[in-house]
Structure formats: C-alpha cells, structure tokens
Amino acid sequence: MAEAAMTPEERDTLAGELALGVLEGEERAQALRLMLTDDGFAAEVDAWRDRLEPLCLGFGDVAPSNLWPSIERRLGTGGNVRALRIWRWSAIGSGALAASLAAVLLFRPLPQPVEIVRMPDKMAVAQLAGGEGATLLAANYDPVAGELRIRAVTMPTSELAPELWVIPEDGVPRSLGLVSAEGMSKMTVAEGHRKMIHDGATLAITMELRDGAPHAAPSSAPIAAGKISTI
C-alpha cells in the first residue's frame, strides 16, 4: 500500500507529533512504519527529540509565595482542599502544555525537500528486544526487493559487532550479516535466505567478531530476538 504524498510542512509536523508522543492508533502505526523505511524521516524525528529534550531539564515551576494561601483562604477548608489540589495540578499541567506548544513553534525548522516513499503491498516486520530494555531494534523486510532494513534503537556498548540471524522452523540460525549498532542498516538478503523470512520465524542479534563475518554459527547467546509478522 502506498503512503499518501505529504507536503514538507505535513511531514515535519508528523515527525514532531511522533517525537512528542501525541499520535495514537493507525496514525502512530503509519508514522512508525515511515520511520523504519525512510532515513530522512527518522532523522527528522530524532532532531525533534533532541530539540525537545532540553525543555525537560533544569526548569521548575515557580509561583508567588502568597498565591496558594490566598486561593486556600477563598476556598475555605474541608471538602474544598481537594479542589485546591486539582487547581494546582491543572495550573502545572497547563503550563507544561503551553511550554511544549511554544517549543514546537519556536524550534520548527524550515521545510526540507521530501522524498515520497512507496510502501510494498506486504511487509515482514519484527521488534527485537533484550532483557530489561537494554537492547531494542526494529526490522522490516520488503519481499519484492529482497531488502531488509533494521534500525538500532538501543544497543549495549561493545567492541564486538552485532550480527543478525534468521532462525526458521528447523531451529538452525543463518547469518544475514553484520548490522550497525547505531541508526539504520540496509542489506539485500541472499536468495537462499529470503524464503526463511516469514511469519513465525525469528530474527536474533548476537555480538560477534568482525573478522570472518558472516559467520557459520553464532558464538554466544542472542542479546535480542523477536518473531516476524507480515503486515
């Protein structure tokens, strides 16, 4: 299914909304798929996150020292104490929302040329996760082009290189090659391995020496793995 063409402004707004975490349902799913298949869009989302992150650091809410006592006197005591607490949290929430909206307007970059990405009718996807969130990767595979894209979201620091494996029904891992520990990796899957990338098969990552890759078999247990699903 092809993604509808977006103007540069719409594309930038979508990246900002994904970074802010305000998308839901199918809109969020479409934005995540675009992030996996379009390096430019993924970079826009990362740039938004970098710009927004400092807003959460080094700031506190400050109010005049007599503000809340004054409101408290007007409300009285007893059951109205709860109302005062609601007022306080509402004021804090409104201030944070206003700051976020101001940041979107202030830091909005100038529109950049956009490349329209055509999505295949069917795509195999997988999320590879390790223990306690230490490792997280997202993968998608275009069976028509035989192209696999894998994005490293979180990876441990290591002198070894991450190697990607597909594990079909027979349980024997086949190496698909080394991938990057940061950002997006693209690879053309060998003809003999393409039929193994289907619903129910497993993708896994192990840490291996760069020399001799792709290896005949993994030398250690996977640090991340996930099942493949077709969408």
ZATI-559856 format. One record per residue (C-alpha): residue number from 1; residue in one letter; chain; x, y, z. Coordinates in Angstrom, 1 decimal, decimal comma. Layout:
{seq->NUM type->A mol->A X->X Y->Y Z->Z}
...
This chain:
{seq->1 type->M mol->A X->0,0 Y->0,0 Z->0,0}
{seq->2 type->A mol->A X->1,4 Y->3,4 Z->-0,9}
{seq->3 type->E mol->A X->1,7 Y->6,2 Z->1,6}
{seq->4 type->A mol->A X->-0,2 Y->9,3 Z->0,6}
{seq->5 type->A mol->A X->2,1 Y->12,2 Z->-0,5}
{seq->6 type->M mol->A X->2,8 Y->14,8 Z->2,2}
{seq->7 type->T mol->A X->3,9 Y->18,3 Z->1,9}
{seq->8 type->P mol->A X->7,2 Y->19,2 Z->3,7}
{seq->9 type->E mol->A X->5,2 Y->21,0 Z->6,3}
{seq->10 type->E mol->A X->2,9 Y->18,0 Z->6,9}
{seq->11 type->R mol->A X->5,9 Y->15,7 Z->7,1}
{seq->12 type->D mol->A X->7,7 Y->17,9 Z->9,6}
{seq->13 type->T mol->A X->4,5 Y->18,2 Z->11,7}
{seq->14 type->L mol->A X->4,1 Y->14,4 Z->11,7}
{seq->15 type->A mol->A X->7,8 Y->14,0 Z->12,9}
{seq->16 type->G mol->A X->7,2 Y->16,5 Z->15,7}
{seq->17 type->E mol->A X->4,0 Y->14,8 Z->16,8}
{seq->18 type->L mol->A X->5,7 Y->11,4 Z->16,9}
{seq->19 type->A mol->A X->8,5 Y->12,8 Z->18,9}
{seq->20 type->L mol->A X->6,1 Y->14,4 Z->21,3}
{seq->21 type->G mol->A X->4,2 Y->11,1 Z->21,7}
{seq->22 type->V mol->A X->0,8 Y->12,6 Z->20,8}
{seq->23 type->L mol->A X->-0,1 Y->10,2 Z->17,9}
{seq->24 type->E mol->A X->-2,4 Y->7,2 Z->18,5}
{seq->25 type->G mol->A X->-3,7 Y->4,2 Z->16,7}
{seq->26 type->E mol->A X->-3,3 Y->3,9 Z->13,0}
{seq->27 type->E mol->A X->-1,6 Y->7,4 Z->12,7}
{seq->28 type->R mol->A X->1,1 Y->6,2 Z->15,1}
{seq->29 type->A mol->A X->1,5 Y->2,9 Z->13,3}
{seq->30 type->Q mol->A X->1,9 Y->4,7 Z->9,9}
{seq->31 type->A mol->A X->4,4 Y->7,1 Z->11,3}
{seq->32 type->L mol->A X->6,5 Y->4,3 Z->12,8}
{seq->33 type->R mol->A X->6,4 Y->2,4 Z->9,5}
{seq->34 type->L mol->A X->7,6 Y->5,6 Z->7,7}
{seq->35 type->M mol->A X->10,4 Y->6,0 Z->10,3}
{seq->36 type->L mol->A X->11,6 Y->2,4 Z->9,6}
{seq->37 type->T mol->A X->11,7 Y->2,8 Z->5,9}
{seq->38 type->D mol->A X->12,7 Y->6,4 Z->5,4}
{seq->39 type->D mol->A X->16,1 Y->7,5 Z->6,9}
{seq->40 type->G mol->A X->15,3 Y->11,2 Z->6,3}
{seq->41 type->F mol->A X->12,0 Y->11,0 Z->8,3}
{seq->42 type->A mol->A X->13,8 Y->9,0 Z->11,1}
{seq->43 type->A mol->A X->16,4 Y->11,8 Z->11,2}
{seq->44 type->E mol->A X->13,6 Y->14,4 Z->11,4}
{seq->45 type->V mol->A X->12,1 Y->12,6 Z->14,4}
{seq->46 type->D mol->A X->15,5 Y->12,3 Z->16,1}
{seq->47 type->A mol->A X->16,1 Y->16,0 Z->15,5}
{seq->48 type->W mol->A X->12,8 Y->16,9 Z->17,1}
{seq->49 type->R mol->A X->13,6 Y->14,7 Z->20,2}
{seq->50 type->D mol->A X->17,0 Y->16,4 Z->20,5}
{seq->51 type->R mol->A X->15,4 Y->19,8 Z->20,4}
{seq->52 type->L mol->A X->12,6 Y->18,9 Z->22,9}
{seq->53 type->E mol->A X->14,7 Y->17,0 Z->25,4}
{seq->54 type->P mol->A X->16,3 Y->20,1 Z->27,0}
{seq->55 type->L mol->A X->12,9 Y->21,5 Z->27,8}
{seq->56 type->C mol->A X->12,6 Y->18,8 Z->30,4}
{seq->57 type->L mol->A X->15,8 Y->19,7 Z->32,2}
{seq->58 type->G mol->A X->16,7 Y->22,4 Z->34,6}
{seq->59 type->F mol->A X->13,3 Y->24,1 Z->34,9}
{seq->60 type->G mol->A X->10,9 Y->24,2 Z->37,9}
{seq->61 type->D mol->A X->7,5 Y->25,7 Z->38,5}
{seq->62 type->V mol->A X->7,7 Y->29,0 Z->40,5}
{seq->63 type->A mol->A X->4,7 Y->30,8 Z->41,9}
{seq->64 type->P mol->A X->4,4 Y->33,8 Z->44,1}
{seq->65 type->S mol->A X->4,7 Y->32,8 Z->47,8}
{seq->66 type->N mol->A X->1,3 Y->34,0 Z->48,7}
{seq->67 type->L mol->A X->-0,6 Y->32,6 Z->45,7}
{seq->68 type->W mol->A X->-1,8 Y->29,3 Z->47,1}
{seq->69 type->P mol->A X->-2,5 Y->30,5 Z->50,6}
{seq->70 type->S mol->A X->-4,7 Y->33,2 Z->49,1}
{seq->71 type->I mol->A X->-6,6 Y->30,7 Z->47,0}
{seq->72 type->E mol->A X->-6,9 Y->28,5 Z->50,1}
{seq->73 type->R mol->A X->-8,5 Y->31,3 Z->52,1}
{seq->74 type->R mol->A X->-11,0 Y->31,9 Z->49,3}
{seq->75 type->L mol->A X->-11,9 Y->28,3 Z->49,1}
{seq->76 type->G mol->A X->-12,1 Y->27,7 Z->52,8}
{seq->77 type->T mol->A X->-11,3 Y->24,3 Z->54,4}
{seq->78 type->G mol->A X->-12,8 Y->20,9 Z->54,5}
{seq->79 type->G mol->A X->-14,1 Y->19,4 Z->51,2}
{seq->80 type->N mol->A X->-12,5 Y->22,3 Z->49,2}
{seq->81 type->V mol->A X->-9,0 Y->21,2 Z->49,9}
{seq->82 type->R mol->A X->-9,4 Y->18,6 Z->47,2}
{seq->83 type->A mol->A X->-10,5 Y->21,3 Z->44,8}
{seq->84 type->L mol->A X->-7,3 Y->23,3 Z->45,6}
{seq->85 type->R mol->A X->-5,2 Y->20,3 Z->44,8}
{seq->86 type->I mol->A X->-7,0 Y->19,9 Z->41,4}
{seq->87 type->W mol->A X->-6,4 Y->23,7 Z->40,7}
{seq->88 type->R mol->A X->-2,7 Y->23,3 Z->41,5}
{seq->89 type->W mol->A X->-2,2 Y->20,3 Z->39,2}
{seq->90 type->S mol->A X->-4,3 Y->21,9 Z->36,4}
{seq->91 type->A mol->A X->-2,1 Y->25,0 Z->36,6}
{seq->92 type->I mol->A X->1,1 Y->22,9 Z->36,4}
{seq->93 type->G mol->A X->-0,3 Y->20,8 Z->33,5}
{seq->94 type->S mol->A X->-1,4 Y->23,9 Z->31,6}
{seq->95 type->G mol->A X->2,0 Y->25,5 Z->31,9}
{seq->96 type->A mol->A X->3,8 Y->22,4 Z->30,7}
{seq->97 type->L mol->A X->1,4 Y->22,1 Z->27,7}
{seq->98 type->A mol->A X->1,9 Y->25,8 Z->26,8}
{seq->99 type->A mol->A X->5,7 Y->25,4 Z->27,0}
{seq->100 type->S mol->A X->5,5 Y->22,3 Z->24,7}
{seq->101 type->L mol->A X->3,4 Y->24,2 Z->22,1}
{seq->102 type->A mol->A X->5,7 Y->27,2 Z->22,3}
{seq->103 type->A mol->A X->8,7 Y->25,0 Z->21,7}
{seq->104 type->V mol->A X->7,0 Y->23,4 Z->18,6}
{seq->105 type->L mol->A X->6,5 Y->26,9 Z->17,1}
{seq->106 type->L mol->A X->9,9 Y->28,3 Z->18,2}
{seq->107 type->F mol->A X->12,1 Y->25,4 Z->17,1}
{seq->108 type->R mol->A X->10,2 Y->24,4 Z->13,9}
{seq->109 type->P mol->A X->12,8 Y->24,0 Z->11,2}
{seq->110 type->L mol->A X->12,5 Y->25,3 Z->7,7}
{seq->111 type->P mol->A X->10,9 Y->22,9 Z->5,3}
{seq->112 type->Q mol->A X->13,3 Y->20,5 Z->3,6}
{seq->113 type->P mol->A X->12,9 Y->18,6 Z->0,2}
{seq->114 type->V mol->A X->10,9 Y->15,5 Z->0,8}
{seq->115 type->E mol->A X->11,2 Y->12,0 Z->-0,8}
{seq->116 type->I mol->A X->7,9 Y->10,2 Z->-1,2}
{seq->117 type->V mol->A X->8,4 Y->6,6 Z->0,0}
{seq->118 type->R mol->A X->6,3 Y->3,9 Z->-1,7}
{seq->119 type->M mol->A X->5,5 Y->1,1 Z->0,7}
{seq->120 type->P mol->A X->5,2 Y->-2,5 Z->-0,6}
{seq->121 type->D mol->A X->1,8 Y->-4,3 Z->-0,5}
{seq->122 type->K mol->A X->3,1 Y->-6,7 Z->2,1}
{seq->123 type->M mol->A X->6,0 Y->-6,2 Z->4,6}
{seq->124 type->A mol->A X->7,5 Y->-8,5 Z->7,2}
{seq->125 type->V mol->A X->8,3 Y->-6,7 Z->10,4}
{seq->126 type->A mol->A X->9,8 Y->-7,6 Z->13,8}
{seq->127 type->Q mol->A X->10,8 Y->-6,0 Z->17,0}
{seq->128 type->L mol->A X->14,0 Y->-7,4 Z->18,6}
{seq->129 type->A mol->A X->14,1 Y->-6,9 Z->22,3}
{seq->130 type->G mol->A X->16,6 Y->-7,9 Z->25,0}
{seq->131 type->G mol->A X->16,3 Y->-8,1 Z->28,8}
{seq->132 type->E mol->A X->15,1 Y->-5,0 Z->30,8}
{seq->133 type->G mol->A X->15,1 Y->-2,8 Z->27,7}
{seq->134 type->A mol->A X->18,9 Y->-2,9 Z->27,3}
{seq->135 type->T mol->A X->18,6 Y->-3,8 Z->23,6}
{seq->136 type->L mol->A X->15,9 Y->-2,8 Z->21,1}
{seq->137 type->L mol->A X->15,9 Y->-3,0 Z->17,3}
{seq->138 type->A mol->A X->13,1 Y->-2,7 Z->14,7}
{seq->139 type->A mol->A X->13,3 Y->-4,5 Z->11,4}
{seq->140 type->N mol->A X->11,2 Y->-4,6 Z->8,2}
{seq->141 type->Y mol->A X->11,7 Y->-6,7 Z->5,1}
{seq->142 type->D mol->A X->10,4 Y->-6,0 Z->1,6}
{seq->143 type->P mol->A X->10,0 Y->-9,4 Z->0,0}
{seq->144 type->V mol->A X->9,7 Y->-8,0 Z->-3,5}
{seq->145 type->A mol->A X->13,0 Y->-6,2 Z->-3,4}
{seq->146 type->G mol->A X->14,6 Y->-8,7 Z->-1,0}
{seq->147 type->E mol->A X->15,7 Y->-5,7 Z->1,1}
{seq->148 type->L mol->A X->16,0 Y->-5,8 Z->4,8}
{seq->149 type->R mol->A X->16,1 Y->-2,6 Z->7,0}
{seq->150 type->I mol->A X->17,0 Y->-2,8 Z->10,6}
{seq->151 type->R mol->A X->17,1 Y->0,2 Z->13,0}
{seq->152 type->A mol->A X->19,1 Y->0,1 Z->16,2}
{seq->153 type->V mol->A X->17,1 Y->2,0 Z->18,9}
{seq->154 type->T mol->A X->19,1 Y->0,9 Z->21,9}
{seq->155 type->M mol->A X->22,3 Y->-1,2 Z->21,9}
{seq->156 type->P mol->A X->24,9 Y->-2,0 Z->24,5}
{seq->157 type->T mol->A X->28,4 Y->-0,6 Z->24,1}
{seq->158 type->S mol->A X->30,8 Y->-3,3 Z->22,9}
{seq->159 type->E mol->A X->34,0 Y->-3,9 Z->20,9}
{seq->160 type->L mol->A X->32,1 Y->-6,7 Z->19,1}
{seq->161 type->A mol->A X->29,8 Y->-6,1 Z->16,2}
{seq->162 type->P mol->A X->26,1 Y->-7,0 Z->16,1}
{seq->163 type->E mol->A X->25,3 Y->-9,8 Z->13,7}
{seq->164 type->L mol->A X->21,8 Y->-10,5 Z->12,5}
{seq->165 type->W mol->A X->20,4 Y->-14,1 Z->12,2}
{seq->166 type->V mol->A X->17,2 Y->-15,6 Z->10,9}
{seq->167 type->I mol->A X->16,1 Y->-18,8 Z->12,7}
{seq->168 type->P mol->A X->13,4 Y->-20,7 Z->10,7}
{seq->169 type->E mol->A X->11,4 Y->-23,8 Z->11,7}
{seq->170 type->D mol->A X->14,5 Y->-26,1 Z->11,8}
{seq->171 type->G mol->A X->16,0 Y->-24,0 Z->14,6}
{seq->172 type->V mol->A X->19,3 Y->-23,5 Z->12,8}
{seq->173 type->P mol->A X->20,5 Y->-19,8 Z->12,8}
{seq->174 type->R mol->A X->21,6 Y->-18,4 Z->9,4}
{seq->175 type->S mol->A X->23,6 Y->-15,3 Z->9,3}
{seq->176 type->L mol->A X->22,2 Y->-12,3 Z->7,4}
{seq->177 type->G mol->A X->25,3 Y->-10,3 Z->8,1}
{seq->178 type->L mol->A X->26,6 Y->-7,5 Z->10,4}
{seq->179 type->V mol->A X->24,4 Y->-4,5 Z->11,2}
{seq->180 type->S mol->A X->25,2 Y->-1,1 Z->12,6}
{seq->181 type->A mol->A X->24,9 Y->-0,5 Z->16,4}
{seq->182 type->E mol->A X->23,5 Y->2,9 Z->15,7}
{seq->183 type->G mol->A X->20,9 Y->4,2 Z->13,3}
{seq->184 type->M mol->A X->19,6 Y->2,3 Z->10,2}
{seq->185 type->S mol->A X->21,2 Y->-0,6 Z->8,3}
{seq->186 type->K mol->A X->20,1 Y->-1,8 Z->4,9}
{seq->187 type->M mol->A X->21,0 Y->-5,1 Z->3,4}
{seq->188 type->T mol->A X->20,0 Y->-7,2 Z->0,4}
{seq->189 type->V mol->A X->19,1 Y->-10,7 Z->1,7}
{seq->190 type->A mol->A X->20,8 Y->-13,6 Z->-0,1}
{seq->191 type->E mol->A X->18,4 Y->-15,6 Z->-2,4}
{seq->192 type->G mol->A X->18,8 Y->-18,7 Z->-0,3}
{seq->193 type->H mol->A X->17,7 Y->-17,0 Z->2,9}
{seq->194 type->R mol->A X->14,7 Y->-15,0 Z->1,6}
{seq->195 type->K mol->A X->12,2 Y->-17,8 Z->1,9}
{seq->196 type->M mol->A X->13,1 Y->-18,1 Z->5,6}
{seq->197 type->I mol->A X->11,9 Y->-14,6 Z->6,4}
{seq->198 type->H mol->A X->8,2 Y->-15,2 Z->7,0}
{seq->199 type->D mol->A X->5,5 Y->-15,3 Z->9,7}
{seq->200 type->G mol->A X->6,7 Y->-17,1 Z->12,8}
{seq->201 type->A mol->A X->10,4 Y->-17,2 Z->12,0}
{seq->202 type->T mol->A X->12,7 Y->-15,5 Z->14,5}
{seq->203 type->L mol->A X->15,3 Y->-12,7 Z->14,0}
{seq->204 type->A mol->A X->18,1 Y->-12,5 Z->16,5}
{seq->205 type->I mol->A X->21,2 Y->-10,4 Z->17,3}
{seq->206 type->T mol->A X->24,4 Y->-11,8 Z->18,7}
{seq->207 type->M mol->A X->27,7 Y->-9,9 Z->19,3}
{seq->208 type->E mol->A X->30,5 Y->-11,3 Z->17,2}
{seq->209 type->L mol->A X->34,0 Y->-10,5 Z->15,9}
{seq->210 type->R mol->A X->34,0 Y->-8,5 Z->12,7}
{seq->211 type->D mol->A X->36,6 Y->-10,8 Z->11,2}
{seq->212 type->G mol->A X->35,1 Y->-13,8 Z->9,3}
{seq->213 type->A mol->A X->31,6 Y->-12,4 Z->9,1}
{seq->214 type->P mol->A X->29,1 Y->-13,6 Z->8,1}
{seq->215 type->H mol->A X->29,8 Y->-16,5 Z->10,4}
{seq->216 type->A mol->A X->28,6 Y->-20,1 Z->10,0}
{seq->217 type->A mol->A X->27,1 Y->-20,1 Z->13,5}
{seq->218 type->P mol->A X->26,7 Y->-17,7 Z->16,5}
{seq->219 type->S mol->A X->29,4 Y->-17,8 Z->19,2}
{seq->220 type->S mol->A X->27,2 Y->-16,6 Z->22,0}
{seq->221 type->A mol->A X->23,6 Y->-16,3 Z->23,1}
{seq->222 type->P mol->A X->21,4 Y->-13,7 Z->21,5}
{seq->223 type->I mol->A X->21,2 Y->-10,3 Z->23,2}
{seq->224 type->A mol->A X->17,9 Y->-9,6 Z->21,4}
{seq->225 type->A mol->A X->15,3 Y->-11,6 Z->19,4}
{seq->226 type->G mol->A X->11,8 Y->-11,2 Z->18,1}
{seq->227 type->K mol->A X->9,2 Y->-13,0 Z->15,9}
{seq->228 type->I mol->A X->8,5 Y->-11,9 Z->12,3}
{seq->229 type->S mol->A X->5,0 Y->-10,8 Z->11,4}
{seq->230 type->T mol->A X->3,6 Y->-9,9 Z->8,0}
{seq->231 type->I mol->A X->1,5 Y->-6,7 Z->7,7}
